Structure formats: C-alpha cells, structure tokens
Amino acid sequence: MNFPSLKRVLSVALAALAIAGTVVGCGGEKKAQTPESPSAGQTVKINFPTASASGALYAVGAAITNMWNQNIPGVSAASQASAGGIANLGMVADGEAQVSIAISSNCFQALNGIDSFQGQAFKDFRAIGGLYLNPNQIVVTKASGIHSLAEVKGKHFAVASAGSSVYNECATHFTAAGLKFPDDLKCEYITFTDAADMLQNGSIDGAWIMSGAPASAVSQALSSGCQLLNIDDGLMNALKAKYPWYASYTIPQGTYPNQDADIHTSAIKMVMFTRADMPETLVYQLTKAFWEHIDELGQSQKNLKGLKPADAVKDIANLPLHPGAEKYYKEIGVLK
C-alpha cells in the first residue's frame, strides 16, 4: 500500500478526465472545479467492495451504488462482496477500488500505519462521511453454557478470517475479558454464512458477527435456538477508556427471532471513504447524492434509516475528510 500501482494511476487519471472541472483549457490554464456531472459520453467507473454476501453491509453497498447510477449521469458504480473492512482499505489504497466502507478504528489504523497496517500506512485515506454504528453481535448455542466472553475459553468459536476486522474485534474484546487470544479458543476461521450453518447444526459453540442489525446470519442462528451475549458494563467501560472509537449499543428486544430482551453490546461507526487523489467534483457529487437520497436509501436499508448529514463528521476518530465531501458539508452548514 506504500506505492500507487499502475492500476491506481490509470483509474484516477480516467476519473479526472471524466470530470469537466479538471480539464485543462486551450490556454493551458486549469478551469475552476465546479460540482457537475462527468462529461457527456464519459463514464466514471467506481468499484465499491463491501463485506460477506450474507452481511448487512453487502446490501447497503448495493443500495448506494444503485442510487449513484440512477442519479449521477456518467457514473457506473458496482458493489461487490469482499473480506471486509481491512481488505476494503487495502483495495482502495492500491487502486483496485475507488470507494468503500470500513469501521472507524480500521480507518484510523490504516491512516497511521499501526496494528494490522504496521508499516503500510494509507496516508491518502480520506473520509466521505460517517454512517451508522456497526454492532458486535456474539452468538452462542444454548448447549454451550456460555454466558459471558470469559466463558468462551476452550470453546469452538468462529472468529472470521485471520487479520479481518471481525478477527481484530475478537482479539480486542477477548483480551479485555482476560483471555489469551487466539490460544484460549478453538478458533474456526469461517464466513458469517458458514458460522450460521454450523451454529444451527451445533458443530460450533459460538460466533462473532459484526454487522448492522438485523443480520441474516444472526437471524438464522437465533431461529434455531441460539442466543446473543451481552457485554457487561465493566468490560464496556474498559474498552471505551482504551479505544475512543467504541460506543455502547443496544439491540432492541424483538430485533431477532426468539430475542425476548434488549442486548447490550459495543459498536463502532462505519465510515465511507475514498483516496485523496479522487477528483473533488466527483466526490462532491457522490456525497451530495448520498445525503439527498438518504430517506429513500433508509426505506430499503434499515441501517441507513434516520441518518443525518450533521452526524457524518462526528465519532469518526478525527479522520481527514476528502475536499469534495468537506465542500458539501460546508455548503449545507454542517461545517464552517
């Protein structure tokens, strides 16, 4: 991620050519950038990786890209399944994708080249805006006898793929709960879909699912008699003290089949992001279209329901905004 690939250079160059505001005039002087659509006859392709096809983020990405295609002439956006936030950050950094979503903690780590991104800082990271809180959902079978994170010790537990955002959430939480991760668990490195199937047939004791609620994998598991774990206040406070991006989150009673009580857990805000070298006009258009159509997006995607642009710049770990997004937020009075 330290050096732009040829693919990255070409993708940015093509996007720049497609934006009228970046075209150099005959006299050699660059025209002022204005928020306008790509030039007639030009197409700007935007690849938007999301997460597992069974997770809520996959549907969110599909809804956003479809909306852009319908409302921004010349934009051809496509969402795709991916390994999740860490993979998404790598793809955007390397130019394999132009826009994506990841939790704010991973974005902060990528920007600063720490933790999973040690030595591979994504200095060109730029946020488009914060979206919704993404809760951690810890699902266990009733037969497992698990009632707390500490009791997962020695159990067969699905932690997603090594190095993924979910895996890192497992590491953070189980370590805070006093376990040695991953050594104290019998880890299964599987997808949400496979985890739901294995929970259903009892071949694993639990799974960590980080996704907007309701998530299909969690619904499947709870329909077969599994249950969600609470994160207790002591552990939650410890996490917040060490990692400022964490927020308390309640999954309301009845969100899932057979869920007869509120579930208290942790959550991190999802952030939509791009690269610093994406044309300002294009990012302005993407940002503007997103927020101007947020009500209709919220009708099809519960995770996007009720989002407000005023919250887009809050709780995002002081991540730098792309100038195109910043321009839009200033225009509507969210930023001064």
Phi and psi in degrees as GROMACS dihedral restraints (atoms count N, CA, C in turn):
[ dihedral_restraints ]
;  ai    aj    ak    al  type     phi  dphi    fc
    3     4     5     6     1   -78.3    20    10
    4     5     6     7     1   -25.1    20    10
    6     7     8     9     1  -126.7    20    10
    7     8     9    10     1   137.5    20    10
    9    10    11    12     1   -67.5    20    10
   10    11    12    13     1   132.3    20    10
   12    13    14    15     1   -79.0    20    10
   13    14    15    16     1   165.9    20    10
   15    16    17    18     1   -59.3    20    10
   16    17    18    19     1   -38.0    20    10
   18    19    20    21     1   -60.3    20    10
   19    20    21    22     1   -41.0    20    10
   21    22    23    24     1   -64.0    20    10
   22    23    24    25     1   -46.1    20    10
   24    25    26    27     1   -60.3    20    10
   25    26    27    28     1   -44.4    20    10
   27    28    29    30     1   -66.5    20    10
   28    29    30    31     1   -41.8    20    10
   30    31    32    33     1   -64.5    20    10
   31    32    33    34     1   -40.2    20    10
   33    34    35    36     1   -70.1    20    10
   34    35    36    37     1   -38.4    20    10
   36    37    38    39     1   -63.5    20    10
   37    38    39    40     1   -43.8    20    10
   39    40    41    42     1   -63.2    20    10
   40    41    42    43     1   -41.5    20    10
   42    43    44    45     1   -63.5    20    10
   43    44    45    46     1   -39.2    20    10
   45    46    47    48     1   -65.9    20    10
   46    47    48    49     1   -40.6    20    10
   48    49    50    51     1   -65.2    20    10
   49    50    51    52     1   -28.7    20    10
   51    52    53    54     1   -80.3    20    10
   52    53    54    55     1    -8.8    20    10
   54    55    56    57     1  -101.3    20    10
   55    56    57    58     1   118.3    20    10
   57    58    59    60     1   -58.7    20    10
   58    59    60    61     1   -32.9    20    10
   60    61    62    63     1   -69.7    20    10
   61    62    63    64     1   -10.1    20    10
   63    64    65    66     1  -108.5    20    10
   64    65    66    67     1     3.1    20    10
   66    67    68    69     1   -77.8    20    10
   67    68    69    70     1   135.2    20    10
   69    70    71    72     1   -84.6    20    10
   70    71    72    73     1   132.6    20    10
   72    73    74    75     1   -75.4    20    10
   73    74    75    76     1   176.1    20    10
   75    76    77    78     1   -62.2    20    10
   76    77    78    79     1   -32.0    20    10
   78    79    80    81     1   -79.1    20    10
   79    80    81    82     1     1.4    20    10
   81    82    83    84     1    86.4    20    10
   82    83    84    85     1    -1.5    20    10
   84    85    86    87     1   -94.6    20    10
   85    86    87    88     1   131.7    20    10
   87    88    89    90     1   -71.0    20    10
   88    89    90    91     1   132.5    20    10
   90    91    92    93     1   -72.0    20    10
   91    92    93    94     1   151.8    20    10
   93    94    95    96     1   -65.4    20    10
   94    95    96    97     1   139.6    20    10
   96    97    98    99     1   -76.4    20    10
   97    98    99   100     1   134.1    20    10
   99   100   101   102     1  -131.8    20    10
  100   101   102   103     1   152.7    20    10
  102   103   104   105     1   -73.0    20    10
  103   104   105   106     1    91.8    20    10
  105   106   107   108     1  -135.0    20    10
  106   107   108   109     1   165.6    20    10
  108   109   110   111     1   -73.3    20    10
  109   110   111   112     1   162.0    20    10
  111   112   113   114     1   -54.6    20    10
  112   113   114   115     1   151.5    20    10
  114   115   116   117     1   -57.2    20    10
  115   116   117   118     1   149.7    20    10
  117   118   119   120     1   -56.3    20    10
  118   119   120   121     1   133.7    20    10
  120   121   122   123     1    85.1    20    10
  121   122   123   124     1    -7.8    20    10
  123   124   125   126     1   -99.9    20    10
  124   125   126   127     1   149.4    20    10
  126   127   128   129     1  -126.5    20    10
  127   128   129   130     1   128.2    20    10
  129   130   131   132     1  -101.4    20    10
  130   131   132   133     1   118.1    20    10
  132   133   134   135     1   -93.0    20    10
  133   134   135   136     1   131.6    20    10
  135   136   137   138     1  -125.4    20    10
  136   137   138   139     1   116.2    20    10
  138   139   140   141     1   -93.2    20    10
  139   140   141   142     1   130.3    20    10
  141   142   143   144     1  -128.7    20    10
  142   143   144   145     1    87.3    20    10
  144   145   146   147     1   -70.3    20    10
  145   146   147   148     1   149.8    20    10
  147   148   149   150     1  -124.7    20    10
  148   149   150   151     1   -94.4    20    10
  150   151   152   153     1  -164.0    20    10
  151   152   153   154     1  -159.5    20    10
  153   154   155   156     1   -57.8    20    10
  154   155   156   157     1   143.9    20    10
  156   157   158   159     1   -63.2    20    10
  157   158   159   160     1   -17.1    20    10
  159   160   161   162     1   -92.3    20    10
  160   161   162   163     1    -6.9    20    10
  162   163   164   165     1   -89.9    20    10
  163   164   165   166     1   161.5    20    10
  165   166   167   168     1   -65.6    20    10
  166   167   168   169     1   -30.1    20    10
  168   169   170   171     1   -64.3    20    10
  169   170   171   172     1   -31.7    20    10
  171   172   173   174     1   -61.9    20    10
  172   173   174   175     1   -44.9    20    10
  174   175   176   177     1   -68.7    20    10
  175   176   177   178     1   -36.3    20    10
  177   178   179   180     1   -61.4    20    10
  178   179   180   181     1   -47.1    20    10
  180   181   182   183     1   -61.7    20    10
  181   182   183   184     1   -40.0    20    10
  183   184   185   186     1   -64.1    20    10
  184   185   186   187     1   -40.3    20    10
  186   187   188   189     1   -65.7    20    10
  187   188   189   190     1   -42.2    20    10
  189   190   191   192     1   -66.1    20    10
  190   191   192   193     1   -47.7    20    10
  192   193   194   195     1   -65.6    20    10
  193   194   195   196     1   -37.5    20    10
  195   196   197   198     1   -62.9    20    10
  196   197   198   199     1   -41.3    20    10
  198   199   200   201     1   -63.5    20    10
  199   200   201   202     1   -43.5    20    10
  201   202   203   204     1   -60.6    20    10
  202   203   204   205     1   -43.6    20    10
  204   205   206   207     1   -61.3    20    10
  205   206   207   208     1   -34.6    20    10
  207   208   209   210     1   -79.8    20    10
  208   209   210   211     1   -22.4    20    10
  210   211   212   213     1  -120.0    20    10
  211   212   213   214     1    -9.0    20    10
  213   214   215   216     1  -121.9    20    10
  214   215   216   217     1   101.8    20    10
  216   217   218   219     1   -56.1    20    10
  217   218   219   220     1   136.4    20    10
  219   220   221   222     1    87.6    20    10
  220   221   222   223     1    -6.3    20    10
  222   223   224   225     1   -96.5    20    10
  223   224   225   226     1   128.9    20    10
  225   226   227   228     1  -120.1    20    10
  226   227   228   229     1    95.5    20    10
  228   229   230   231     1  -105.1    20    10
  229   230   231   232     1   142.6    20    10
  231   232   233   234     1  -139.9    20    10
  232   233   234   235     1   130.2    20    10
  234   235   236   237     1   -90.9    20    10
  235   236   237   238     1   159.2    20    10
  237   238   239   240     1  -150.6    20    10
  238   239   240   241     1   155.3    20    10
  240   241   242   243     1   -70.5    20    10
  241   242   243   244     1   151.9    20    10
  243   244   245   246     1  -151.7    20    10
  244   245   246   247     1  -178.4    20    10
  246   247   248   249     1   -82.4    20    10
  247   248   249   250     1     1.7    20    10
  249   250   251   252     1   110.5    20    10
  250   251   252   253     1  -167.8    20    10
  252   253   254   255     1   -56.1    20    10
  253   254   255   256     1   -44.3    20    10
  255   256   257   258     1   -65.2    20    10
  256   257   258   259     1   -42.4    20    10
  258   259   260   261     1   -64.5    20    10
  259   260   261   262     1   -39.1    20    10
  261   262   263   264     1   -61.2    20    10
  262   263   264   265     1   -43.5    20    10
  264   265   266   267     1   -61.8    20    10
  265   266   267   268     1   -40.7    20    10
  267   268   269   270     1   -65.2    20    10
  268   269   270   271     1   -40.2    20    10
  270   271   272   273     1   -66.4    20    10
  271   272   273   274     1   -41.4    20    10
  273   274   275   276     1   -69.4    20    10
  274   275   276   277     1   -40.6    20    10
  276   277   278   279     1   -60.5    20    10
  277   278   279   280     1   -37.7    20    10
  279   280   281   282     1   -89.2    20    10
  280   281   282   283     1    -1.6    20    10
  282   283   284   285     1    84.6    20    10
  283   284   285   286     1     5.8    20    10
  285   286   287   288     1   -75.9    20    10
  286   287   288   289     1   -18.4    20    10
  288   289   290   291     1  -141.3    20    10
  289   290   291   292     1   159.6    20    10
  291   292   293   294     1  -108.8    20    10
  292   293   294   295     1   -32.1    20    10
  294   295   296   297     1  -140.2    20    10
  295   296   297   298     1   145.8    20    10
  297   298   299   300     1  -160.6    20    10
  298   299   300   301     1  -170.9    20    10
  300   301   302   303     1  -135.4    20    10
  301   302   303   304     1   141.0    20    10
  303   304   305   306     1  -152.7    20    10
  304   305   306   307     1   163.6    20    10
  306   307   308   309     1   -71.3    20    10
  307   308   309   310     1   150.6    20    10
  309   310   311   312     1   -60.4    20    10
  310   311   312   313     1   -32.1    20    10
  312   313   314   315     1   -63.6    20    10
  313   314   315   316     1   -44.6    20    10
  315   316   317   318     1   -65.5    20    10
  316   317   318   319     1   -37.1    20    10
  318   319   320   321     1   -61.8    20    10
  319   320   321   322     1   -45.3    20    10
  321   322   323   324     1   -62.0    20    10
  322   323   324   325     1   -43.9    20    10
  324   325   326   327     1   -64.6    20    10
  325   326   327   328     1   -40.1    20    10
  327   328   329   330     1   -66.0    20    10
  328   329   330   331     1   -46.1    20    10
  330   331   332   333     1   -57.6    20    10
  331   332   333   334     1   -39.2    20    10
  333   334   335   336     1   -98.9    20    10
  334   335   336   337     1    -0.2    20    10
  336   337   338   339     1    64.2    20    10
  337   338   339   340     1    43.5    20    10
  339   340   341   342     1  -122.5    20    10
  340   341   342   343     1   168.5    20    10
  342   343   344   345     1    54.2    20    10
  343   344   345   346     1  -120.6    20    10
  345   346   347   348     1   -64.4    20    10
  346   347   348   349     1   -15.4    20    10
  348   349   350   351     1  -110.2    20    10
  349   350   351   352     1    22.5    20    10
  351   352   353   354     1   -53.4    20    10
  352   353   354   355     1   122.8    20    10
  354   355   356   357     1    77.6    20    10
  355   356   357   358     1     3.5    20    10
  357   358   359   360     1  -132.7    20    10
  358   359   360   361     1    53.1    20    10
  360   361   362   363     1   -60.9    20    10
  361   362   363   364     1   135.1    20    10
  363   364   365   366     1   -98.1    20    10
  364   365   366   367     1    75.9    20    10
  366   367   368   369     1   -67.8    20    10
  367   368   369   370     1   -21.5    20    10
  369   370   371   372     1   -87.8    20    10
  370   371   372   373     1     8.6    20    10
  372   373   374   375     1   -60.2    20    10
  373   374   375   376     1   134.5    20    10
  375   376   377   378     1  -141.7    20    10
  376   377   378   379     1   133.1    20    10
  378   379   380   381     1   -82.3    20    10
  379   380   381   382     1   144.3    20    10
  381   382   383   384     1   -94.5    20    10
  382   383   384   385     1   -33.6    20    10
  384   385   386   387     1   164.7    20    10
  385   386   387   388     1   154.3    20    10
  387   388   389   390     1   -79.2    20    10
  388   389   390   391     1   143.7    20    10
  390   391   392   393     1  -110.9    20    10
  391   392   393   394     1  -103.6    20    10
  393   394   395   396     1  -117.8    20    10
  394   395   396   397     1   162.5    20    10
  396   397   398   399     1   -76.4    20    10
  397   398   399   400     1   133.4    20    10
  399   400   401   402     1  -106.5    20    10
  400   401   402   403     1   108.0    20    10
  402   403   404   405     1   -82.6    20    10
  403   404   405   406     1   148.6    20    10
  405   406   407   408     1   -81.5    20    10
  406   407   408   409     1   128.9    20    10
  408   409   410   411     1  -123.6    20    10
  409   410   411   412     1   111.1    20    10
  411   412   413   414     1  -101.4    20    10
  412   413   414   415     1   111.0    20    10
  414   415   416   417     1  -106.0    20    10
  415   416   417   418     1   132.7    20    10
  417   418   419   420     1  -135.0    20    10
  418   419   420   421     1   154.6    20    10
  420   421   422   423     1   -79.5    20    10
  421   422   423   424     1   150.6    20    10
  423   424   425   426     1   -65.8    20    10
  424   425   426   427     1   -32.3    20    10
  426   427   428   429     1   -68.7    20    10
  427   428   429   430     1   -18.4    20    10
  429   430   431   432     1   -71.2    20    10
  430   431   432   433     1   -25.0    20    10
  432   433   434   435     1    74.2    20    10
  433   434   435   436     1    14.9    20    10
  435   436   437   438     1   -85.3    20    10
  436   437   438   439     1   126.5    20    10
  438   439   440   441     1  -126.9    20    10
  439   440   441   442     1    -2.7    20    10
  441   442   443   444     1  -153.2    20    10
  442   443   444   445     1   165.5    20    10
  444   445   446   447     1   -61.9    20    10
  445   446   447   448     1   -36.5    20    10
  447   448   449   450     1   -62.2    20    10
  448   449   450   451     1   -29.3    20    10
  450   451   452   453     1   -80.2    20    10
  451   452   453   454     1     0.1    20    10
  453   454   455   456     1   -76.6    20    10
  454   455   456   457     1   -13.1    20    10
  456   457   458   459     1   -53.6    20    10
  457   458   459   460     1   128.0    20    10
  459   460   461   462     1    81.2    20    10
  460   461   462   463     1     0.5    20    10
  462   463   464   465     1   -95.9    20    10
  463   464   465   466     1   156.9    20    10
  465   466   467   468     1   -77.1    20    10
  466   467   468   469     1   117.0    20    10
  468   469   470   471     1  -139.7    20    10
  469   470   471   472     1   132.8    20    10
  471   472   473   474     1   -84.2    20    10
  472   473   474   475     1   123.6    20    10
  474   475   476   477     1  -119.3    20    10
  475   476   477   478     1    17.1    20    10
  477   478   479   480     1    66.0    20    10
  478   479   480   481     1  -162.5    20    10
  480   481   482   483     1   -85.1    20    10
  481   482   483   484     1   145.3    20    10
  483   484   485   486     1   -58.3    20    10
  484   485   486   487     1   133.2    20    10
  486   487   488   489     1    87.3    20    10
  487   488   489   490     1    -3.5    20    10
  489   490   491   492     1   -80.2    20    10
  490   491   492   493     1   170.1    20    10
  492   493   494   495     1   -59.7    20    10
  493   494   495   496     1   -42.5    20    10
  495   496   497   498     1   -65.2    20    10
  496   497   498   499     1   -43.1    20    10
  498   499   500   501     1   -58.2    20    10
  499   500   501   502     1   -42.8    20    10
  501   502   503   504     1   -66.5    20    10
  502   503   504   505     1   -35.2    20    10
  504   505   506   507     1   -63.8    20    10
  505   506   507   508     1   -41.3    20    10
  507   508   509   510     1   -58.9    20    10
  508   509   510   511     1   -47.3    20    10
  510   511   512   513     1   -59.7    20    10
  511   512   513   514     1   -45.8    20    10
  513   514   515   516     1   -63.6    20    10
  514   515   516   517     1   -48.2    20    10
  516   517   518   519     1   -72.0    20    10
  517   518   519   520     1   -44.8    20    10
  519   520   521   522     1   -68.2    20    10
  520   521   522   523     1   -35.0    20    10
  522   523   524   525     1   -64.2    20    10
  523   524   525   526     1   -42.9    20    10
  525   526   527   528     1   -63.9    20    10
  526   527   528   529     1   -27.2    20    10
  528   529   530   531     1   -84.8    20    10
  529   530   531   532     1     1.7    20    10
  531   532   533   534     1    95.6    20    10
  532   533   534   535     1     7.9    20    10
  534   535   536   537     1   -95.1    20    10
  535   536   537   538     1   156.3    20    10
  537   538   539   540     1   -94.1    20    10
  538   539   540   541     1   109.4    20    10
  540   541   542   543     1  -102.8    20    10
  541   542   543   544     1   135.0    20    10
  543   544   545   546     1   -94.9    20    10
  544   545   546   547     1     3.4    20    10
  546   547   548   549     1   -60.2    20    10
  547   548   549   550     1   -33.0    20    10
  549   550   551   552     1   -79.3    20    10
  550   551   552   553     1    -4.8    20    10
  552   553   554   555     1  -116.1    20    10
  553   554   555   556     1   156.5    20    10
  555   556   557   558     1   -96.1    20    10
  556   557   558   559     1    88.9    20    10
  558   559   560   561     1   -77.8    20    10
  559   560   561   562     1   141.5    20    10
  561   562   563   564     1  -116.2    20    10
  562   563   564   565     1   122.2    20    10
  564   565   566   567     1   -99.0    20    10
  565   566   567   568     1    82.4    20    10
  567   568   569   570     1  -135.0    20    10
  568   569   570   571     1   167.2    20    10
  570   571   572   573     1   -77.3    20    10
  571   572   573   574     1   168.1    20    10
  573   574   575   576     1   -59.1    20    10
  574   575   576   577     1   -41.9    20    10
  576   577   578   579     1   -61.5    20    10
  577   578   579   580     1   -47.5    20    10
  579   580   581   582     1   -65.5    20    10
  580   581   582   583     1   -36.8    20    10
  582   583   584   585     1   -62.8    20    10
  583   584   585   586     1   -42.4    20    10
  585   586   587   588     1   -62.3    20    10
  586   587   588   589     1   -40.8    20    10
  588   589   590   591     1   -64.5    20    10
  589   590   591   592     1   -42.2    20    10
  591   592   593   594     1   -73.3    20    10
  592   593   594   595     1   -32.0    20    10
  594   595   596   597     1   -65.0    20    10
  595   596   597   598     1   -40.7    20    10
  597   598   599   600     1   -64.0    20    10
  598   599   600   601     1   -38.8    20    10
  600   601   602   603     1   -94.8    20    10
  601   602   603   604     1     2.7    20    10
  603   604   605   606     1    78.5    20    10
  604   605   606   607     1    15.9    20    10
  606   607   608   609     1   -85.6    20    10
  607   608   609   610     1    -9.2    20    10
  609   610   611   612     1  -131.6    20    10
  610   611   612   613     1   161.5    20    10
  612   613   614   615     1   -91.0    20    10
  613   614   615   616     1   -25.6    20    10
  615   616   617   618     1  -168.4    20    10
  616   617   618   619     1   173.6    20    10
  618   619   620   621     1  -154.2    20    10
  619   620   621   622     1   148.7    20    10
  621   622   623   624     1  -102.5    20    10
  622   623   624   625     1   120.3    20    10
  624   625   626   627     1  -124.6    20    10
  625   626   627   628     1   119.0    20    10
  627   628   629   630     1  -108.5    20    10
  628   629   630   631     1   109.1    20    10
  630   631   632   633     1  -165.8    20    10
  631   632   633   634     1   156.1    20    10
  633   634   635   636     1   -59.2    20    10
  634   635   636   637     1   146.3    20    10
  636   637   638   639     1  -101.5    20    10
  637   638   639   640     1   135.1    20    10
  639   640   641   642     1   -83.8    20    10
  640   641   642   643     1   144.3    20    10
  642   643   644   645     1  -107.5    20    10
  643   644   645   646     1   138.2    20    10
  645   646   647   648     1   -60.6    20    10
  646   647   648   649     1   -37.9    20    10
  648   649   650   651     1   -64.6    20    10
  649   650   651   652     1   -38.9    20    10
  651   652   653   654     1   -70.1    20    10
  652   653   654   655     1   -41.3    20    10
  654   655   656   657     1   -58.3    20    10
  655   656   657   658     1   -43.1    20    10
  657   658   659   660     1   -61.9    20    10
  658   659   660   661     1   -44.9    20    10
  660   661   662   663     1   -66.1    20    10
  661   662   663   664     1   -44.0    20    10
  663   664   665   666     1   -72.5    20    10
  664   665   666   667     1   -23.4    20    10
  666   667   668   669     1   -68.4    20    10
  667   668   669   670     1   -22.5    20    10
  669   670   671   672     1  -101.9    20    10
  670   671   672   673     1    14.6    20    10
  672   673   674   675     1   100.8    20    10
  673   674   675   676     1     6.6    20    10
  675   676   677   678     1   -80.8    20    10
  676   677   678   679     1   174.7    20    10
  678   679   680   681     1  -143.9    20    10
  679   680   681   682     1   161.4    20    10
  681   682   683   684     1   -96.2    20    10
  682   683   684   685     1   145.9    20    10
  684   685   686   687     1   -95.2    20    10
  685   686   687   688     1   146.5    20    10
  687   688   689   690     1   -86.2    20    10
  688   689   690   691     1   150.9    20    10
  690   691   692   693     1  -101.6    20    10
  691   692   693   694     1   121.5    20    10
  693   694   695   696     1   -71.8    20    10
  694   695   696   697     1   162.6    20    10
  696   697   698   699     1   -60.4    20    10
  697   698   699   700     1   -38.8    20    10
  699   700   701   702     1   -61.5    20    10
  700   701   702   703     1   -45.7    20    10
  702   703   704   705     1   -67.8    20    10
  703   704   705   706     1   -39.3    20    10
  705   706   707   708     1   -62.4    20    10
  706   707   708   709     1   -43.6    20    10
  708   709   710   711     1   -65.0    20    10
  709   710   711   712     1   -36.9    20    10
  711   712   713   714     1   -65.4    20    10
  712   713   714   715     1   -40.5    20    10
  714   715   716   717     1   -64.5    20    10
  715   716   717   718     1   -44.9    20    10
  717   718   719   720     1   -63.7    20    10
  718   719   720   721     1   -35.9    20    10
  720   721   722   723     1   -66.4    20    10
  721   722   723   724     1   -33.9    20    10
  723   724   725   726     1   -93.8    20    10
  724   725   726   727     1   -32.5    20    10
  726   727   728   729     1  -127.0    20    10
  727   728   729   730     1    99.9    20    10
  729   730   731   732     1   -65.9    20    10
  730   731   732   733     1    -8.9    20    10
  732   733   734   735     1   -83.1    20    10
  733   734   735   736     1    -8.4    20    10
  735   736   737   738     1   -78.2    20    10
  736   737   738   739     1   144.6    20    10
  738   739   740   741     1  -132.7    20    10
  739   740   741   742     1   150.0    20    10
  741   742   743   744     1   -74.4    20    10
  742   743   744   745     1   145.6    20    10
  744   745   746   747     1  -143.7    20    10
  745   746   747   748     1   138.3    20    10
  747   748   749   750     1  -114.4    20    10
  748   749   750   751     1   125.6    20    10
  750   751   752   753     1   -92.4    20    10
  751   752   753   754     1   108.4    20    10
  753   754   755   756     1   -61.8    20    10
  754   755   756   757     1   146.6    20    10
  756   757   758   759     1   -50.0    20    10
  757   758   759   760     1   135.5    20    10
  759   760   761   762     1    88.1    20    10
  760   761   762   763     1     0.1    20    10
  762   763   764   765     1   -62.9    20    10
  763   764   765   766     1   -35.3    20    10
  765   766   767   768     1  -122.0    20    10
  766   767   768   769     1   160.4    20    10
  768   769   770   771     1   -57.3    20    10
  769   770   771   772     1   137.3    20    10
  771   772   773   774     1    63.5    20    10
  772   773   774   775     1    18.2    20    10
  774   775   776   777     1   -94.9    20    10
  775   776   777   778     1   101.8    20    10
  777   778   779   780     1  -100.7    20    10
  778   779   780   781     1    12.1    20    10
  780   781   782   783     1  -152.3    20    10
  781   782   783   784     1   156.6    20    10
  783   784   785   786     1   -62.3    20    10
  784   785   786   787     1   146.5    20    10
  786   787   788   789     1  -115.4    20    10
  787   788   789   790     1   129.4    20    10
  789   790   791   792     1  -105.1    20    10
  790   791   792   793     1   123.7    20    10
  792   793   794   795     1  -145.8    20    10
  793   794   795   796     1  -172.0    20    10
  795   796   797   798     1  -104.1    20    10
  796   797   798   799     1   159.5    20    10
  798   799   800   801     1  -152.2    20    10
  799   800   801   802     1   157.2    20    10
  801   802   803   804     1  -132.5    20    10
  802   803   804   805     1   141.5    20    10
  804   805   806   807     1   -70.5    20    10
  805   806   807   808     1   138.0    20    10
  807   808   809   810     1   -81.0    20    10
  808   809   810   811     1   141.0    20    10
  810   811   812   813     1  -125.2    20    10
  811   812   813   814     1   128.9    20    10
  813   814   815   816     1   -87.9    20    10
  814   815   816   817     1   134.3    20    10
  816   817   818   819     1  -143.6    20    10
  817   818   819   820     1   168.1    20    10
  819   820   821   822     1  -149.3    20    10
  820   821   822   823     1  -160.5    20    10
  822   823   824   825     1  -107.2    20    10
  823   824   825   826     1   157.9    20    10
  825   826   827   828     1   -63.2    20    10
  826   827   828   829     1   -29.0    20    10
  828   829   830   831     1   -90.3    20    10
  829   830   831   832     1     7.2    20    10
  831   832   833   834     1   -71.3    20    10
  832   833   834   835     1   136.8    20    10
  834   835   836   837     1   -55.7    20    10
  835   836   837   838     1   137.3    20    10
  837   838   839   840     1   -58.6    20    10
  838   839   840   841     1   -41.9    20    10
  840   841   842   843     1   -62.6    20    10
  841   842   843   844     1   -41.9    20    10
  843   844   845   846     1   -64.1    20    10
  844   845   846   847     1   -46.6    20    10
  846   847   848   849     1   -65.9    20    10
  847   848   849   850     1   -36.0    20    10
  849   850   851   852     1   -58.3    20    10
  850   851   852   853     1   -46.9    20    10
  852   853   854   855     1   -62.2    20    10
  853   854   855   856     1   -43.0    20    10
  855   856   857   858     1   -63.2    20    10
  856   857   858   859     1   -43.8    20    10
  858   859   860   861     1   -65.6    20    10
  859   860   861   862     1   -47.9    20    10
  861   862   863   864     1   -60.3    20    10
  862   863   864   865     1   -47.4    20    10
  864   865   866   867     1   -63.1    20    10
  865   866   867   868     1   -40.2    20    10
  867   868   869   870     1   -58.5    20    10
  868   869   870   871     1   -51.1    20    10
  870   871   872   873     1   -76.1    20    10
  871   872   873   874     1   -28.6    20    10
  873   874   875   876     1   -73.2    20    10
  874   875   876   877     1   -17.0    20    10
  876   877   878   879     1  -117.5    20    10
  877   878   879   880     1    19.7    20    10
  879   880   881   882     1   -65.3    20    10
  880   881   882   883     1   -32.0    20    10
  882   883   884   885     1   -64.8    20    10
  883   884   885   886     1   -44.2    20    10
  885   886   887   888     1   -71.5    20    10
  886   887   888   889     1   -33.7    20    10
  888   889   890   891     1   -63.3    20    10
  889   890   891   892     1   -39.6    20    10
  891   892   893   894     1   -66.7    20    10
  892   893   894   895     1   -24.7    20    10
  894   895   896   897     1   -70.0    20    10
  895   896   897   898     1   -31.1    20    10
  897   898   899   900     1   -98.7    20    10
  898   899   900   901     1   -22.3    20    10
  900   901   902   903     1  -126.8    20    10
  901   902   903   904     1   110.2    20    10
  903   904   905   906     1   -59.4    20    10
  904   905   906   907     1   -32.2    20    10
  906   907   908   909     1   -66.8    20    10
  907   908   909   910     1   -21.7    20    10
  909   910   911   912     1   -98.4    20    10
  910   911   912   913     1    -4.1    20    10
  912   913   914   915     1   -69.8    20    10
  913   914   915   916     1   131.4    20    10
  915   916   917   918     1    80.6    20    10
  916   917   918   919     1     3.9    20    10
  918   919   920   921     1   -68.6    20    10
  919   920   921   922     1   145.2    20    10
  921   922   923   924     1  -128.4    20    10
  922   923   924   925     1   140.1    20    10
  924   925   926   927     1   -60.0    20    10
  925   926   927   928     1   -26.0    20    10
  927   928   929   930     1   -62.7    20    10
  928   929   930   931     1   -25.2    20    10
  930   931   932   933     1   -90.8    20    10
  931   932   933   934     1    -5.7    20    10
  933   934   935   936     1   -66.8    20    10
  934   935   936   937     1   -22.6    20    10
  936   937   938   939     1  -107.1    20    10
  937   938   939   940     1    11.1    20    10
  939   940   941   942     1  -106.3    20    10
  940   941   942   943     1   148.7    20    10
  942   943   944   945     1    57.3    20    10
  943   944   945   946     1    38.3    20    10
  945   946   947   948     1  -118.7    20    10
  946   947   948   949     1    28.0    20    10
  948   949   950   951     1    57.1    20    10
  949   950   951   952     1    33.3    20    10
  951   952   953   954     1    58.0    20    10
  952   953   954   955     1    33.5    20    10
  954   955   956   957     1   -70.6    20    10
  955   956   957   958     1   143.3    20    10
  957   958   959   960     1   -71.9    20    10
  958   959   960   961     1   137.5    20    10
  960   961   962   963     1   -85.6    20    10
  961   962   963   964     1   149.1    20    10
  963   964   965   966     1   -69.8    20    10
  964   965   966   967     1   141.7    20    10
  966   967   968   969     1   -54.4    20    10
  967   968   969   970     1   -33.5    20    10
  969   970   971   972     1   -67.0    20    10
  970   971   972   973     1   -40.7    20    10
  972   973   974   975     1   -69.6    20    10
  973   974   975   976     1   -42.6    20    10
  975   976   977   978     1   -59.8    20    10
  976   977   978   979     1   -39.6    20    10
  978   979   980   981     1   -59.5    20    10
  979   980   981   982     1   -42.8    20    10
  981   982   983   984     1   -65.7    20    10
  982   983   984   985     1   -44.7    20    10
  984   985   986   987     1   -65.2    20    10
  985   986   987   988     1   -33.2    20    10
  987   988   989   990     1   -69.5    20    10
  988   989   990   991     1   -39.2    20    10
  990   991   992   993     1   -61.3    20    10
  991   992   993   994     1   -35.1    20    10
  993   994   995   996     1   -97.7    20    10
  994   995   996   997     1     2.9    20    10
  996   997   998   999     1    88.3    20    10
  997   998   999  1000     1     7.7    20    10
  999  1000  1001  1002     1   -72.9    20    10
 1000  1001  1002  1003     1   -36.7    20    10
 1002  1003  1004  1005     1  -117.3    20    10
 1003  1004  1005  1006     1   152.3    20    10
